[in-house]
Each structure stands twice: as C-alpha cells, then as structure tokens.
Amino acid sequence: MKNRRSRRYGAIAAPGGLALAPMVAAMRLPLLAAEAGNVGKLASETGLAVTEKIEAAAEGIVAAQWSLFSSALSFWPDVFSGKTPAMLSGAAVERSMQAALAPASRRVSANYRRLSKR
C-alpha cells in the first residue's frame, strides 16, 4: 500500500517541501541580518545558506541526469515488451524533474525543522 501511495502522490511529494521555502526565508532573514556585521568572515548561517543551495543544485542535476539515463537504458526493453517507453510518453521527464527537485525539497524541510526550534 505504501509503495502504491508513494507512486500515486509522487508528483506532489517531491516539490511539496518547497512550499515551505518562503517560510524558511522569512525565518532566516533575522539571522542573516544579525550576521551582517561580521564582514571579516563568512558567518555560520550565511555560509550554511550558500553551501546548501550549491549542494542541493549539484545533487539535483546528478539525480535528474541519472533518471534520464536510466529511462534511456530501459527504452528498448520497454519497446520489446510492448510497453510505451518512458522517453516517448513524458514519464521520463516527469521522473527527472521529481528527482531534480527532491534534494532541494529535503533541504528546505530540514531547514524548516531546524529553524522552527529556535
């Protein structure tokens, strides 16, 4: 049941955490403003904000490419088994977009949990 549910709501689940992004930005702004006086060194929250975005983007790019690559590898087996290949039906692009958004969504959700405890 859980596997079926995750497939059914997969398009919603991946970017769902991104809905918290405005709240995370609002919670982070006072911290960034407090660190603005530390010109000499990159402050902890500012550094974390920058590095996590770069890491999430890199992970998203790799995940999207891997998803498209695996869909391309399954093209001919799908054709020979009589199924519509994911590359033709658009399912490959949907899976690729979900894979690309998942790292950012995880980071936003984790930041919301972390910043809401303060």
Secondary structure, 3 states (H helix, E strand, C coil): CHHHHHHHCHHHHHHHHHHHHHHHHHHHHHHHHHHHHCCCCCCHHHHHHHHHHHHHHHHHHHHHHHHHHHHHHCHHHHHHHCCCCHHHHCHHHHHHHHHHHHHHHHHHHHHHHHHHCC
